[in-house]
Amino acid sequence: MNIIIAGDGEVGFYLAKSLSQLDYNITVVDPHSDLLSRLEKTTDLLAIAGDSTSPKVLEEANVANCDLFLSVLHDESINLVTCILAKKLKAKKTVARITNAELLSPRHREMFRDLGVDELVCPERIAAKEITNLLNHTVATEFFDFSGGLLTMYLIRLEKESPVNGKSVMELSQIYSSLQVRIVAILRHGETVIPHADTIFEAGDMAYIISKANQIDRVKTLAGGADFDIRRIMIAGGGRIGRYAALTLEDKKRITLVEQNHNRCKDLSMVLKNTLILNGDATDIELLKEEGLANNDAFIAVTDSSETNVLTCLHARKLGIRKTIALVENTGFINISQDIGIDTIINKKLITASYIARFIVKGDAVSSKWLSGTNAELIEFVVGKRAPATHSTLGELRLPAGEATIGGIIRGRETLLPTRETQLKEKDKVVVFALPSAMDRVSKLFE
């Protein structure tokens, strides 16, 4: 597959480095020659310095032979124009990053498809949705639904009280034979481990769990921690993510939103009818204390400064806030977030990559999730009519050992947790956890 990425900073840089692990032909177009120099030193990708709205630059990037064109600059207008030009120059599929969520309406989507923009991705809107999901599932530090919630992925920490600590996968399956959940991977000391029969679970492991619908109580039992209700929330930052999150939550929760920009506060007051809006600096901890920070159940920091978001979350945790969520641009924070006292890190690079992943894997992928703290991915495939996976049981299927595992199966409205005897059928949806090294081999099994 030939992929062209038009970017103007870290999102394009991150996508290019991540996708380069999947063995595709990738060309990067970016106006910053210094960033491209960094990219060329660390990868074998083709890098072109220039304006992505220039037909000459796009032709130099060989856009006519492009299977997937991604425009992820900060300016959505440039992304839309770039994708329209790329389509006119024969790119097969185009995806544009946008910031205005109003463009996601069916009417606007259809209009842009007619112009040549096949898909739109709004990381800010997806981030706000992730935040609201996490507030409804407090035991999890990461959460993702497949097929409208028929299967769910939770990332949980195994606390000291977890009943699975010290037990192997085999022992766990024997003790909890009726448990409708499956641990597909664990993060341990920064390493991703796909557990086998003899793998022993340890306190502090971050476990990726695939669960059938309505099994959250079982997930809580495995975690060893208590769930709790969130009724009062303070949000630092009134940008798009803070605004979308407050708009979604304000009819069900008591929301306080702190925003430093006075004009933005005015704009927010016109949209948010049930949210208390405070014009102030989120780094002023005394101000936050005076405004009742300690009385909240959750603190969400989504300002334009990653440092502010991390520091204010740490202060919130010291004051006893039970759920903290921070927006950060540096993916290096993700691995240490839980260790320093932040429950969840939201990162727009990962969000964009998750959305785009479904277009780059072979086979029919309907949803995907790039996982925080690891380069692994959860992909939901639709099993094809002549797929090799339909010719044998899962026990006989040759999944790359230690690199991939099947987390769950959706057959119509029925959900199945896989066993060695399970036989896949055409049109089954299969949720697969895979490392980049295995993705190409795995996807071929379901084509």
C-alpha positions as CSV (number, residue, x, y, z in Angstrom):
1,M,0.0,0.0,0.0
2,N,1.2,3.5,-0.9
3,I,0.4,6.1,1.8
4,I,1.1,9.8,1.7
5,I,0.9,11.8,4.9
6,A,0.6,15.6,4.7
7,G,1.4,17.2,8.1
8,D,2.9,20.3,9.7
9,G,4.2,18.9,13.0
10,E,4.1,16.1,15.5
11,V,0.8,14.4,14.5
12,G,2.1,13.7,11.0
13,F,5.5,12.8,12.4
14,Y,3.9,10.3,14.9
15,L,1.7,8.7,12.2
16,A,4.6,8.3,9.8
17,K,6.9,6.6,12.4
18,S,4.0,4.4,13.6
19,L,2.9,3.3,10.2
20,S,6.5,2.6,9.1
21,Q,6.5,-0.4,11.4
22,L,3.7,-2.0,9.2
23,D,5.9,-2.2,6.1
24,Y,4.0,0.2,3.8
25,N,5.4,2.6,1.3
26,I,5.1,5.9,3.0
27,T,5.8,9.5,1.8
28,V,5.6,12.5,4.1
29,V,4.9,16.0,2.9
30,D,5.6,18.7,5.5
31,P,6.6,22.4,5.3
32,H,9.1,22.0,8.1
33,S,12.4,20.7,6.7
34,D,14.0,20.3,10.1
35,L,11.2,17.9,11.2
36,L,11.6,16.0,8.0
37,S,15.3,15.8,8.6
38,R,14.6,14.1,12.0
39,L,12.2,11.7,10.3
40,E,14.7,10.7,7.6
41,K,17.3,10.0,10.3
42,T,15.1,7.6,12.2
43,T,13.2,5.9,9.3
44,D,13.5,4.9,5.7
45,L,10.5,7.0,4.6
46,L,10.5,9.4,1.7
47,A,10.2,13.0,2.9
48,I,9.3,16.0,0.8
49,A,9.5,19.6,2.1
50,G,6.7,21.7,0.7
51,D,3.2,23.0,0.7
52,S,0.6,20.2,0.5
53,T,-1.8,22.5,-1.4
54,S,0.6,22.7,-4.3
55,P,-0.2,20.4,-7.1
56,K,3.5,20.3,-8.1
57,V,4.4,19.1,-4.6
58,L,1.7,16.4,-4.6
59,E,2.8,15.2,-8.0
60,E,6.4,15.0,-6.7
61,A,5.0,12.8,-3.9
62,N,3.5,10.5,-6.6
63,V,-0.1,11.1,-5.6
64,A,-1.5,9.4,-8.7
65,N,-0.3,6.1,-7.3
66,C,-1.5,6.8,-3.7
67,D,-3.8,4.3,-2.1
68,L,-4.4,6.3,1.0
69,F,-3.8,10.1,1.4
70,L,-3.9,11.5,5.0
71,S,-3.9,15.3,5.6
72,V,-3.4,16.0,9.3
73,L,-2.2,19.6,9.5
74,H,-3.4,21.8,12.3
75,D,-5.4,24.0,9.8
76,E,-8.6,22.1,8.8
77,S,-9.1,24.3,5.7
78,I,-5.7,23.3,4.4
79,N,-6.5,19.6,5.1
80,L,-9.8,19.8,3.2
81,V,-8.2,21.6,0.2
82,T,-5.3,19.2,0.2
83,C,-7.6,16.2,0.1
84,I,-9.7,17.7,-2.7
85,L,-6.6,18.3,-4.8
86,A,-5.2,14.8,-4.0
87,K,-8.4,13.2,-5.1
88,K,-8.4,15.2,-8.4
89,L,-4.9,14.0,-8.9
90,K,-6.1,10.3,-8.6
91,A,-5.5,9.4,-5.0
92,K,-7.7,6.5,-4.2
93,K,-8.9,7.4,-0.7
94,T,-8.5,10.6,1.3
95,V,-8.8,11.4,5.0
96,A,-8.8,14.9,6.4
97,R,-8.3,15.9,10.0
98,I,-10.8,18.6,11.1
99,T,-11.4,20.6,14.3
100,N,-15.0,21.8,13.7
101,A,-17.2,18.9,14.8
102,E,-20.2,20.4,12.9
103,L,-18.6,19.1,9.7
104,L,-19.3,15.6,10.9
105,S,-23.0,15.9,10.3
106,P,-24.3,13.5,7.5
107,R,-25.1,16.5,5.3
108,H,-21.6,17.9,5.5
109,R,-19.9,14.5,5.2
110,E,-21.8,13.8,2.0
111,M,-20.9,17.3,0.6
112,F,-17.2,16.7,1.2
113,R,-17.3,13.2,-0.3
114,D,-18.7,14.8,-3.4
115,L,-15.8,17.1,-3.4
116,G,-13.2,14.3,-2.9
117,V,-12.8,14.1,0.8
118,D,-13.7,10.5,1.7
119,E,-13.4,10.6,5.5
120,L,-13.2,13.2,8.2
121,V,-11.6,12.7,11.6
122,C,-12.0,15.1,14.5
123,P,-9.6,14.1,17.3
124,E,-11.2,16.7,19.7
125,R,-14.6,15.2,19.4
126,I,-13.3,11.6,19.8
127,A,-11.3,12.7,22.9
128,A,-14.4,14.2,24.5
129,K,-16.3,11.0,23.9
130,E,-13.5,9.0,25.4
131,I,-13.6,11.2,28.5
132,T,-17.3,10.8,29.0
133,N,-17.0,7.0,28.6
134,L,-14.2,6.9,31.2
135,L,-16.3,8.8,33.7
136,N,-19.1,6.2,33.3
137,H,-16.6,3.4,33.9
138,T,-14.4,4.6,36.7
139,V,-12.6,1.2,37.3
140,A,-11.0,1.6,33.8
141,T,-8.2,3.8,32.7
142,E,-9.0,3.2,29.1
143,F,-12.2,2.1,27.4
144,F,-13.4,1.2,23.9
145,D,-16.6,-0.3,22.5
146,F,-16.8,-2.7,19.6
147,S,-20.0,-3.1,17.5
148,G,-22.0,-0.7,19.5
149,G,-21.1,-2.1,22.9
150,L,-21.6,-5.9,22.2
151,L,-17.9,-6.3,23.2
152,T,-15.9,-3.8,25.3
153,M,-12.2,-3.3,25.9
154,Y,-11.1,-2.2,29.4
155,L,-7.6,-1.3,30.6
156,I,-7.4,-1.8,34.3
157,R,-4.7,-1.9,37.0
158,L,-4.5,-5.1,39.0
159,E,-4.5,-3.7,42.5
160,K,-3.0,-5.5,45.5
161,E,-6.4,-6.9,46.4
162,S,-7.0,-8.4,42.9
163,P,-7.9,-12.1,43.2
164,V,-5.9,-12.9,40.0
165,N,-2.5,-11.9,41.5
166,G,-0.1,-14.8,41.7
167,K,-2.3,-17.0,39.4
168,S,-1.6,-18.2,35.9
169,V,-3.9,-17.9,32.9
170,M,-4.6,-21.6,33.2
171,E,-5.5,-21.4,36.9
172,L,-7.7,-18.3,36.2
173,S,-9.6,-20.2,33.5
174,Q,-10.2,-23.1,35.9
175,I,-11.2,-21.0,38.9
176,Y,-13.4,-18.6,36.9
177,S,-14.8,-21.0,34.3
178,S,-17.9,-18.9,33.9
179,L,-16.1,-15.6,33.7
180,Q,-17.3,-13.7,30.6
181,V,-14.1,-11.8,30.2
182,R,-10.7,-12.4,28.5
183,I,-7.4,-10.8,29.3
184,V,-5.7,-10.3,26.0
185,A,-2.6,-8.5,27.0
186,I,-0.8,-6.9,30.0
187,L,1.6,-4.0,30.3
188,R,4.4,-4.8,32.8
189,H,7.3,-2.4,33.4
190,G,6.7,-0.8,30.0
191,E,6.6,-4.1,28.1
192,T,3.6,-5.5,26.3
193,V,3.0,-9.2,27.1
194,I,0.4,-11.4,25.4
195,P,-0.3,-14.0,28.1
196,H,0.0,-17.7,27.5
197,A,-1.2,-20.6,29.7
198,D,1.7,-20.3,32.2
199,T,1.8,-16.4,32.5
200,I,1.5,-15.3,36.1
201,F,-0.4,-12.1,36.8
202,E,1.2,-9.6,39.2
203,A,-0.1,-6.7,41.3
204,G,0.5,-3.5,39.3
205,D,0.0,-5.1,35.9
206,M,-2.1,-3.1,33.5
207,A,-4.5,-5.6,32.0
208,Y,-6.3,-5.3,28.7
209,I,-9.6,-7.1,29.1
210,I,-12.2,-7.9,26.5
211,S,-15.7,-8.3,28.0
212,K,-19.2,-9.2,26.9
213,A,-21.8,-6.5,27.5
214,N,-22.9,-5.8,31.1
215,Q,-19.9,-7.6,32.6
216,I,-18.5,-4.5,34.3
217,D,-19.0,-6.1,37.8
218,R,-16.8,-9.1,36.7
219,V,-14.1,-6.6,35.5
220,K,-14.2,-4.8,38.9
221,T,-13.7,-8.1,40.6
222,L,-10.6,-8.8,38.6
223,A,-9.2,-5.3,39.2
224,G,-9.6,-5.6,43.0
225,G,-10.6,-2.0,43.2
226,A,-13.9,-0.4,44.0
227,D,-16.0,1.5,41.4
228,F,-17.6,4.8,42.4
229,D,-20.1,7.3,41.2
230,I,-19.0,10.6,39.6
231,R,-21.4,13.4,40.2
232,R,-19.3,16.6,40.4
233,I,-16.6,17.3,37.8
234,M,-14.1,20.2,37.3
235,I,-12.8,20.8,33.8
236,A,-9.7,22.9,33.3
237,G,-9.7,24.3,29.7
238,G,-12.5,25.5,27.6
239,G,-11.2,24.6,24.2
240,R,-13.0,22.2,21.9
241,I,-12.4,19.1,24.0
242,G,-13.5,20.8,27.3
243,R,-16.5,22.3,25.5
244,Y,-17.6,19.0,23.9
245,A,-17.1,17.2,27.2
246,A,-19.1,19.7,29.3
247,L,-21.9,19.8,26.7
248,T,-22.2,16.1,26.8
249,L,-22.1,15.8,30.6
250,E,-23.8,19.0,31.9
251,D,-27.4,17.6,32.0
252,K,-26.3,14.6,34.1
253,K,-23.4,15.9,36.2
254,R,-22.5,19.1,38.1
255,I,-19.8,20.7,36.0
256,T,-17.4,23.5,36.8
257,L,-15.3,24.7,33.9
258,V,-12.2,26.9,34.4
259,E,-11.0,28.9,31.4
260,Q,-8.4,31.7,31.3
261,N,-9.5,33.5,28.1
262,H,-12.3,36.0,28.9
263,N,-13.7,36.0,25.4
264,R,-13.8,32.2,25.2
265,C,-15.7,32.2,28.5
266,K,-18.3,34.5,26.9
267,D,-18.7,32.1,24.0
268,L,-18.9,29.1,26.3
269,S,-21.7,30.8,28.3
270,M,-23.8,31.0,25.1
271,V,-23.5,27.2,24.6
272,L,-23.3,25.7,28.1
273,K,-26.5,26.3,30.0
274,N,-26.0,24.1,33.0
275,T,-22.2,24.5,33.6
276,L,-20.6,26.9,36.0
277,I,-18.0,28.8,34.0
278,L,-15.1,30.5,35.8
279,N,-12.7,32.9,34.2
280,G,-9.3,32.1,35.8
281,D,-5.9,30.5,35.4
282,A,-5.9,26.7,35.9
283,T,-2.4,26.8,37.2
284,D,-3.6,28.9,40.2
285,I,-4.1,26.1,42.6
286,E,-5.3,28.4,45.3
287,L,-8.1,29.6,43.0
288,L,-9.1,26.0,42.2
289,K,-9.2,25.2,46.0
290,E,-11.3,28.3,46.6
291,E,-13.7,27.2,43.9
292,G,-14.2,23.8,45.5
293,L,-11.7,21.6,43.7
294,A,-11.6,19.1,46.6
295,N,-15.3,18.7,46.5
296,N,-15.3,17.1,43.0
297,D,-15.2,13.5,42.1
298,A,-13.2,14.0,38.9
299,F,-10.8,16.5,37.5
300,I,-10.2,16.8,33.7
301,A,-7.3,19.0,32.5
302,V,-7.5,19.8,28.8
303,T,-5.8,23.1,28.4
304,D,-3.4,23.9,25.6
305,S,-0.5,23.2,27.9
306,S,0.5,19.6,28.6
307,E,2.6,20.7,31.6
308,T,-0.4,22.5,33.1
309,N,-2.6,19.5,32.6
310,V,-0.2,17.1,34.2
311,L,0.6,19.4,37.2
312,T,-3.0,20.3,37.9
313,C,-4.0,16.6,37.8
314,L,-1.3,15.8,40.3
315,H,-2.5,18.6,42.6
316,A,-6.1,17.3,42.2
317,R,-5.0,13.8,43.2
318,K,-3.2,15.1,46.3
319,L,-6.5,16.8,47.3
320,G,-8.3,13.4,47.1
321,I,-9.9,13.6,43.7
322,R,-10.5,10.0,42.7
323,K,-10.5,10.3,38.9
324,T,-8.0,12.4,36.9
325,I,-7.7,12.8,33.1
326,A,-5.1,14.9,31.4
327,L,-4.6,15.9,27.8
328,V,-0.9,15.7,26.8
329,E,0.9,16.0,23.4
330,N,4.0,14.1,24.5
331,T,3.4,10.3,24.2
332,G,6.3,9.8,26.6
333,F,3.9,10.7,29.5
334,I,1.6,7.8,28.8
335,N,3.8,5.0,30.2
336,I,4.4,6.8,33.5
337,S,0.9,8.4,33.9
338,Q,-0.5,5.8,36.3
339,D,2.7,5.7,38.3
340,I,2.7,9.4,39.0
341,G,-1.0,9.6,39.9
342,I,-2.9,10.3,36.7
343,D,-5.6,7.8,35.8
344,T,-5.8,8.5,32.1
345,I,-3.8,10.3,29.4
346,I,-5.6,11.6,26.3
347,N,-3.4,12.1,23.3
348,K,-4.6,13.4,20.0
349,K,-1.9,11.6,18.0
350,L,-3.1,8.2,19.3
351,I,-6.7,9.2,18.6
352,T,-6.0,10.2,15.0
353,A,-3.9,7.0,14.5
354,S,-6.7,4.8,15.9
355,Y,-9.2,6.3,13.5
356,I,-6.9,5.9,10.5
357,A,-5.8,2.4,11.3
358,R,-9.0,0.8,9.9
359,F,-8.0,2.1,6.4
360,I,-4.5,0.7,6.4
361,V,-4.9,-2.9,7.4
362,K,-5.7,-5.5,4.9
363,G,-9.1,-7.2,5.1
364,D,-12.4,-5.6,6.1
365,A,-11.7,-3.6,9.4
366,V,-14.7,-1.8,10.8
367,S,-13.1,-0.3,13.9
368,S,-9.7,0.0,15.6
369,K,-8.0,1.3,18.7
370,W,-4.3,2.1,19.1
371,L,-3.6,1.4,22.7
372,S,-2.0,3.9,25.1
373,G,1.5,2.9,26.4
374,T,2.0,0.3,23.8
375,N,2.4,0.1,20.0
376,A,-0.2,-2.7,19.8
377,E,-3.6,-2.4,18.3
378,L,-7.1,-3.8,18.7
379,I,-8.8,-4.3,15.3
380,E,-12.3,-5.4,14.6
381,F,-12.3,-7.5,11.4
382,V,-15.2,-8.8,9.4
383,V,-14.5,-12.4,8.3
384,G,-14.5,-12.7,4.5
385,K,-16.3,-15.4,2.5
386,R,-13.1,-17.3,1.6
387,A,-11.1,-16.3,4.6
388,P,-8.5,-18.9,5.7
389,A,-9.7,-18.5,9.3
390,T,-13.0,-20.2,8.3
391,H,-11.2,-23.4,7.3
392,S,-10.1,-24.5,10.8
393,T,-10.8,-24.1,14.5
394,L,-9.1,-21.3,16.4
395,G,-6.9,-24.0,18.1
396,E,-5.6,-24.9,14.6
397,L,-5.3,-21.4,13.4
398,R,-1.7,-20.2,13.1
399,L,-1.7,-16.9,14.9
400,P,1.8,-15.5,15.4
401,A,2.8,-16.8,18.9
402,G,3.3,-14.0,21.4
403,E,2.3,-11.4,18.8
404,A,-1.4,-11.7,18.4
405,T,-4.5,-13.1,20.0
406,I,-8.3,-13.1,19.4
407,G,-10.2,-11.3,22.2
408,G,-13.8,-11.9,21.1
409,I,-16.2,-12.7,18.3
410,I,-19.5,-11.1,17.3
411,R,-22.0,-13.2,15.4
412,G,-25.1,-11.2,14.6
413,R,-26.2,-10.0,18.0
414,E,-24.5,-12.8,19.8
415,T,-21.0,-12.4,21.4
416,L,-18.6,-15.3,21.9
417,L,-15.4,-15.5,23.9
418,P,-13.0,-17.7,21.9
419,T,-11.9,-21.2,22.8
420,R,-9.7,-23.6,20.9
421,E,-12.8,-25.3,19.5
422,T,-14.4,-22.2,18.1
423,Q,-15.0,-22.2,14.3
424,L,-15.3,-18.8,12.6
425,K,-17.9,-18.1,10.0
426,E,-18.3,-15.7,7.1
427,K,-19.5,-12.2,8.4
428,D,-18.3,-12.9,11.9
429,K,-16.7,-9.8,13.5
430,V,-13.4,-10.7,15.2
431,V,-11.6,-8.4,17.7
432,V,-7.9,-9.1,17.4
433,F,-5.1,-7.8,19.6
434,A,-1.9,-7.6,17.6
435,L,1.6,-6.1,17.6
436,P,2.7,-4.3,14.5
437,S,5.0,-7.1,13.5
438,A,2.0,-9.5,13.2
439,M,-0.6,-7.2,11.7
440,D,-0.1,-8.1,8.0
441,R,-0.1,-11.9,8.7
442,V,-3.1,-11.6,10.9
443,S,-5.2,-9.5,8.5
444,K,-4.7,-12.1,5.7
445,L,-6.4,-14.7,7.9
446,F,-9.7,-12.9,7.7
447,E,-9.7,-11.6,4.1
